[in-house]
Amino acid sequence: MAVRDEQAVAASTPRSLAKRLEWVLVVLGGLALAAALTWPTLRDPRHTVPGDIGDPALFAWQIAWGGHALLNFPSQLWNSNTFYPDPHSLAFTDTVLGYAPFGMIGSGMDDAVLRYNILYVLLHALAFVGAYALTRQLGAHPLGAAVAGVAWAFAPWRLAHVGHLNVISTGGIALSLAMIARGHGWSLRRGHRPERHRPWWALAGWLVGAWQITLGLAVGLAFAYVMLALCLVVAAGFGWSWWRRGRPSFGRRLLAADLIGGVFFAAATVYMGLAFARVVQLHPQADRGLNWTEMYSPAWRGLFLAPESSWLWGARHAAERSELFWPPEMALLPGIGLIVLATTGVFFSVFRTRHRVLLTVGVAVAVVLTLGATLPWHGDPGYLTLSKHLPGWAALRTPGRMTLWSSLLLAVLAAGAVTALVNEVRESAPWRPGVVARGKFVALRLALLIPLAMVTVEGVNKTEHPEVLRYPAALGVAQEPALVLPSGGSLEMSIMLWTTNGFPRIPNGVVTFVPTGQERIRSLSMTFPDSPSIAALRAEGIRSVVVLPEWLAGTPWEPVPSRPIDGLGITREEIDGALLYRLG
C-alpha cells in the first residue's frame, strides 16, 4: 500500500510541474504576443498613443483621476475635476473604474500616457490568457487553446476599437468563466465531475467577474445578463438533478462560494448601474433613445469586413467598408481563419455533439443581436426587444459590440476542432517508423501550427500611433477653476489629459451629451473678454481663462485674441504661444 502511494506521488509530481510550466509559458507567451501584436505601442509609450489622440486621452485621464481620488479623497471619486461645476462627472461616460488602482502609481501627464499604453498591452495579454484558460478548462489541447486565445485577443474587429479601452478590456470575461467552470468541475468534453469541485476557484471567478464589471458597462452589462442567464440554467439543472437523484449535486462549500461571489458580482453591477442612473437624473438629455441603436446597427456584410488598421484585410476591404455608415462600429470581422476553424468545429471536434449544437445556437443568437435593427423584423424580437425590457440595455447604443460574444463562442468551437486534429495526428503516429513514415509524421505535426499562424497573421495591425498634444505651460500657472478656449470637439479630450498635471478644476470635457453647467459656461464665454462675460464667468467661479490661438479658427472664440482688455479689470499674458487671462 505504501509502495503504491509513493508511486502515485512520484507520478503526480511531474504532471504538477508540467502544469505549472504550462501556465508560466502561457503568461509569458501572452505578454510577448501582446507586445508584438500591439507594436509600436511600447516604442514611445510616454508620448504616443494607439489609434488617435481622442479617446485614449480621455481614458488616460480617467485612470489617472481614479488613482488620484482614491489616494486623496475617495468619497469624491465620482466628482471629477472636469465639467466644473457639474457633479458626478466621472459617470458622464463609460468608466474604466477597475483600472483606478493603477492610477495610484506615478503622477502627471507623461505617467498618465505611459500607464495607458502599458494597460493597453496588458489587456491584450489578459484576453489571451483568459481565452486560453477557458478553452483549456473546457477540454481543449494546449494548441487548440492557444489558437482560441490568439483569435479572441487579437481579432480584427478589435482594431476598430483601439481607443475604446472599455470595449477591448474583455479578458476578465473569459478568465471569470474559466475559473467558475473549474470551480464547478465542468468541461465540454467530460461534463460535470463533482469530485473536481473547487469552491475557491468558483469564488475567485466571481470576484474576477465583479472586477470586469467595473471596467465599464459598455460590455459589462451584457456580461452581467449572460451570467444571470447561466445562473438560471444551472439552477434549473441543479433542481432537476436533486429531484432525480434525491441528493444535491453541489456541495455546501461550493454553493456558499457561488452565493458569496454572486453577491459581490451583483453589488459591483448595481454600484456601476446606480452611478450612471444618477447622471440621467441630473441630466435627462443624457438618456439615449432607440434611434441611436437604429443608427449604429451594422449591415450583415459588416460581419465579414475588417477595420482599416488590419494589416491583412484593411486595404482589401476598403471599398466595401466605405459603404458602411460608421465603419469603427460596423467592421466586425472576427477573423476569416477563425470562421473556417469554427465551422469545422461544428462537425469535427472533441466536444460532445449537444455542446457543439448549443455553441452554434449561441453564435447565431449573438450574431442576431449584433445586427441590431437591420434585421427584417427591425430587431424586435432581437436587440431592440432587450432595449425595451431589460434595465439599462437601452444605453448600449452600439449593437456591433455584441460581436465579442460571437467571437468567443467561435473561438471555443475552433479550439475543439484543432484539438480533434491534434488527436488525429497522434493516432496516425507509426508504430515502427521508418525514415519516410517519420518524415510524414513530423510534417503533419508541423502542419498543426497552420491554424495558429492563420489567426496570428490576422491579428497583425497597422495602427497609427500619433503623439499626444503638447501640454500648454499657461495651464500650469493658471488659477483654478480655469476655462480653456476653444471649448468643444475632440480637443476637449486632450484638455482633460492635460489636467493630470495637478488636476485643476475645469469646465471642459466631452461626452455624448452637453452637461448643463458646461453649456451655460460655454454660452457665457462666447463674447469673452467683455464686461458681461467676465462678470458672468466670475459669478460661475472661473478665475482664469486659457486661450489656445492655434485652435480658434472656425470657432465662436476666433476673435478673442484681438479683443481689447483695457478697463476690464483683468490681465492677459502670453506664455509659450497660449494666452492666459487672469480674472482676479
N, C-alpha and C positions, 0 to 999 in steps of 0.2 A: 504493500500500500504506500509506504513511504517512498519507494523507488518510483512508483507511478506519479506521485505528487511532484517529486523532483524533476521527472521528465516533462511534466506539464508546465512547470515553471520555466524550465530551460527552453521549451518550445515557444512559450508566450513571450519571453524576453526579446528575441529577435523581431517578432511581429510588432511588439510595442515600440521598439526602436525604429523599425521601418515606418510605422505610422507617424511617429514624431518627426522623422526625417522628411516624410512626405509633406507635412504641413509647414515645416521650415522652408522647404523648397517652394511650396505654393505661395507663401507670403513673400519670399524674396523674388520669386518669378513675377508675382503680381506687381511688385514695386518696380522691377526692371521694365516690364511691359508698359506700365503706366508712364514711366519717364520717357520711354522710346516713342510710344504711340501718341503722346501729347506734345512731343518735341515740336517747336523750340521753347516751350513754356519755361523751362528751367535754365535757358541760356542767359536771360537777363531778368530774373524774377522780381527785382526791385523797381523796374521802370516800365516794363511792358506787361500787357495782359492779353489773353487769348480772345479772339473774336473782334471786339471793338471796345471803345473806351466808355461805353454807356453802362449797361447792366453790371459788368464786372466792378466798375467803380462803386455802384450802389451797394452791391453785396460786400465788397471790401469794407465800406463804411459800416454796414450793418454789423458785421462780425466785430469790428473794432469798437463800435459803440456798446455792443453787448458786453464785451470784456471790461470796458471802462466803467459801465454802470454796475456790473457785478462787484467790481473791486471797490467802488466808491459810494454808491447809493442804490443798492438792489431794489428798494421799494419804488424807485423811479425808472425802472428798466424800460417800461413802455413809453415814457415821456422823454423822447429823444431831444437832441439839441437842434434838429431840423424842424421845419414847418412851424417855427415860433409864430404866434403864441398858442397854436392848436395843441391840445393834449393828446396823449395816446398815439403819437405819430409813428412809433415803430411798427404799429399794426396797420398802417395805411396801405401796405402792400405785403405780399407773402414774405415771411420772415424766416431766415435760417437760424433760428434761435439756438438750436443744438450745437452750433459751432461757436457760441459765445465764449465758452471757456478758453478756446484758442486765442480769443481777443485779449485775454489777460496777459499774454506773452508779447513783450515788445510794446512800442508806442510810436505814434507819429505816422505820417503818410507813407514813407518808404516801407516801414514794417507792415503797414496795412496791405500794401500791394504784394509784398513778399509772402505774407501769411495767406493771402487769397490764392496765389499761384501754387503754394505748397499744398493747400487743401484741394485745389483743382486736380492736382496729380494724384493725391491720396484717395480722393473719392473714386477715381477710376480703378485704383488698386483694390479698394474695398469692394467695388462692384464685381471685379473678377473673383476675388476670394469668396464673396458671398454666393455667387452663382456656382462656383466650383464646389463649395461646401454643400449647397442644396442638392445638386445633381449627384454628388458622391454619396450623400446620405440616402438618396432615392434609389441607389443601386448602380450608378454608372462606374465604368472603369476610369482610372485617372486620366487617360487620354480623352475619353468622352467628356469628362468633367472639365478638362482644360478647354476643349472646343466650346462647350457651353459658356464657360467663364469669359473667354475672349469675345465670343459672338454677342454676349449680352453687354459686357462692359464697354465694348468699342463698336457697337452697332452704328452703321452710317447715320441713322436718324438722329443720334445724339449730337452729331457735329453741327446741326442747326441750332443747338441749344448750348453752345459752349459758354455763353454769357449768363445762362439761366442756371445758376448754382442750385436753386431749389428744385429744378426739374431733373437734373442729371445726378443728384445726390440720392441714389436709389440702392446703394449697396446694403444698407440696413434692412431693406425689404427681403432680399434673398437670404441674407445671413440669419435674420429672425426666423424665417420659415424653416431654414435648415436646422437651427438649434431646437426649435419646437418639435420638429419631426424626429430628431434624435432623442429628445426627452421622452417622446411617446413610443419609441422603438418601432417606427413605421418607415417603410420604404415601398417603392413601386414594384420591386422585384419579389419581395418576401412578405409584403403586407404588414400586419400588426403582430409584433412579438412582445408580449407582456414581460418576458424575462429580461428584456433590454430597456425597460423603463429607467429613465434618468431624470428625476424631478428637478435637480439643479440645472440641468440643461434646458428644460422647459421654462423654468423661471427666468433664466438668463435670456432666452429667446424673446420672452415677453418684454423684458427690460430693453433689449436692443430695439424691439419694435416701438416702444414708447419713445426712445431717443429719435428714431426715424421720423415719428410724427412731428417732433419739434423742429425738423428741418424744413417744414413748410407744408401747408395743406394742399398745394397745387398737385402733388402726387400723394401726400399723406392721407387725405380724406378718402380717396378711393381705396387705399391700403386698409384704412380702418373698416370700411364696409366689407372688403374682402375677408378680413379677419372675423368680422361678425358673422358673415355667411358661413365660413369654415366652422366656427364655434357651434352654429345651429346644426350643421350637418353632423359634426362629431357628437354633439349631444343626442341627436336622434339615433345615431349608431350605437352610442353608449346605452341608451334606454332599451333599444332592441336587443342588444347583447345581454343585458341584465335580465330582461324578461325571458329570453330563450334559454339561457344557461342557469338562471337562478342565482347568479352572483355577478357583481360588477367586474368589468374588465380593467377598470382603473383602480390603482391603489389609493389609499387616503393621502399619502405624501404627494403623489402626482396631482391628485385633484386639488390639494391645498396649493401646490405650486402654480397651477393654472388659475386658480381663483385670485391669489395674491398678484401674480403677474398681470392678469386681466384687469385688476383694479388699477394698477399703475398705468397700463396702456390706455384704459378708458379715461383716467384722470388727465393724462397728457393730451388726449384728444379734446376733452371738454375744455381744458385750460386754453388751448390754442383757439378752439372754436369761439369761446366767450370773448377772447381778445378781439377777434375780427368782428364779432357781432356787435361789440361796443362801438366800433368805428361806424357801422351802419346807423346805429342810434344817434351818434353825434353828427354824422354827415350822410343824410339819406341819399345824396347824389352818388354815394359810393356803391349803392345797390345796383347790380347788373341785371338787365332784363334778358329774356331768352333770345333777343335779337343778336346779342353778342355771340351766343352759341351758334346760331344760324349762319352768321357772317364768317366764323372761323372753322366751320365744318369742312373737312377736306373732301375732295373728289376721290373716287375709288382708285384712280390711277396714281394718286399720291402715295399709295402703299408700296409702289414699285419704283419710286423716284428718290434719288439721293440728294442731299443738300449740295450746294455749290462747293463747299470745302472738302468734299470727299475726293481723295486723290484718284481713286479708280473710276468712280462713276460721275463725279461732279460735272465735268465738261461734256461727257457723253449724254447726260440727261438735261442739258441746258435748255434745249428747245421745248421739251415737254414741261419742264419746270417753269418756264416763263408764262405758261398758260394758267398757273395756279394763282389764286387771289393773293395769298400770303405764304410764299414758299417756306419761311422759317418755321411755320406751324403745320405745313401741309406736305413737306417732303419727308416721308415716313418710312423709307426703306429699312427693314431690319437686317438686310443682307441677302444677296442672291444665294450665296453659299449656304446660309442658314436655312433659307426656304427649301432648297434642294435636300439638305440633310434632314430637316424636319419632316418633309413629305415622305422621304424614305423611311423615317422612324415611325410613321403611321402604320406601315405594312411590315417592316423588318426591324425588330427591336428585341431587347432583353426584357422589356417591361410587359406586364400582362396585357392581354387584349382589351379588357374592360378599362384599364387605366389609360391605354392609348386612345380609346374612344372618348373618355372623359377629357383628356388633354386636348383632343381635336375639337370637341364641343367648346371647351374653354377658349381656344384660339378663335373660333367662329364668333363667340359672344363678344370677345374683346375687339374683334375687327368691326362688328356691327356697332359697338359703342364708339369706336374710333371715328367712324364715318359720320357720326352726329346726325345732322338734319339733312344730309344729302341722300339718304335712303329714299326709296319710292314712297314709303309711308311717313316721310318727313321726321324720322327719329322718334315717332310716337306710335307704337311702342319702340323703345330704344333709349337713346341718351336723353332726349327731351322729357321722356317719362320720368326718368330719375331726377331730372332738374325740377320737375313739378312736385315730386312727392318725397324725396329724400332731403332731410335738413342739410343745408349748406351746399348741396350739389350744384345749385344754380350759379354759384360763384365760380365754378370751374368752367370758364367760358371757352376753353380750347379742347374739344374732344380728341384732337390728334394726339394728345399726350397719353391717351389710353394705350397707345402702341407699345408702351413699356411692358404691359401685361401680355400682349400677344407675343412680343419678343422673348419674354421669359419662358412662356409655355413652349414656344418654338425651340428654344434652347434646350429644354428638358427632353423634347422629342428627339432632337438631334443627338443629344448625349446617349439616348437609348440606342439609336442607330449605330453610332460609332462604337459603342460597347459591343454590340452584336457583331460588328465587323472584326473587332479585336478577337472575339471568341472564335469566329470562323477561321481566322488566320492561325490561332493557337492550335485548333483541331487539325489543321492541314499540315502541321509540322511532321516531317518524315521520320519514321521510326529508326531507320538506319540511313541517315542522309549521305548521299554521295556529293560530289562537287556540284553537279548540276542542280540536284534537288535542294541542296543547302543554299545555293545561289538564288533559286526561285523563292525560297522561304525568306531570305534576307530582303529580297526585292519587295515581297508582299508586306513585310513589316515596315519597310521604308514608305511604301505606298499609303500606309495608315496615317502618315503625317500630312497627307494631302488635305484632308478636311481642316486640320489646324492651320495649315498655310492659307487656305481659302479665306477663312474668317479673319485671319490676321491681316492679310492684304487689304481686305475691305475696310479695316479699321484705320488704315493709314490716312492722315489728314494733310491738308494744305491750308490750314487755318492761319489767317493773318494775326500778327502779334504787334499791334501799334503801341507806341509809347503813351503813357498817361499824360494828361495836360500838366504843365509845369505849375507848381504852387505859386500864387501871387504873393509877393512879400507884403503887399499892402494889407492883406487879410490878417497877417501875423501881428500887426501893430494896431489893428482896428479895435475900438472898444465895442464889446458886445452889449446887447444884440446888434448884429450887423446885417445889413441888406446888401446883397451882391446883385449888380445890374450888368447885363440884362437878366431878367428872370423869366424862365420858361424854356421848354425844349430839353434836348439831351444834355446841354451844358450843365443843367442842374445836378446831374449825377456826378459830374466831376467836382462841382462845388461841394456836394456832400462829402466826397472823398477828401477834399482839401481840409475839411473841418476836423479830420482825425488828428491834425496838429492842434491839440488843445481843446477841441470840441466846443468852440464858441456857439452860442445860440444864433440861429439864422432863420429867416422866414422861407428860405429857399428849399427846394426839394421837388421831386417829380414822382407822381404815381398816375394811375389811370383816371383819377378824378382830381378836381381842384378843391382843396380844403377851404373852408370859409375864411379863416384868418389870412391865408395866403392870397386868396382872391382879393380881399379887402386891401391888403398892403400893396399888392401889385397895382391896383387901381389908383391908390393914393400917390404912388410914385411916378405916374405917367408924366407929370409936369415938373418933376424934380429937376433942378432946385429952384423953387419959388416959395414965397411965404406960406401959402396954404398947404403945399405938400410937406414942407419942413415941419410946420406945426402939427399936421396930422401924423407924420411919422414919429415925431417926439411923443405925441399922445399914445401911440402904439408901443412906446418903449424903445424904439430904434435909436441908437446912439451914433452909429456910423453907417456910411454908405460907401461901398467899394464898387467903382465903375471900371469895367474892362473894355476900353475903346475898341480893341480889335474884334470884339464880338457884337458890337452895337449895330452894324449895318443891317438895314431892313427891319429893325425893331422899333417900337414906340419910343425907346430911350436913345435913339441915334443922336438927337440934338443936345443931349445932356452936357457933354464936354464944352460946348460953345456957349452955354448959357452963363451969364454973369452971376456972381455971388455977393457983390458989393451990397452992404447994408442988410444982409440976411442973417447975420449973427452966426455964421458957420465958417469953417476954414476948409481949404482944398489943398492937397499936396500930391504931387506926382511921385510915385515910388515904383521904379523899375517898370515903367510903361502903364501902370494902373493908377487910377485916381482915387484918393482917399478923402472923403468928405466927413469931417467931424461935426456932428450936430450939437455937441455940448450937452 
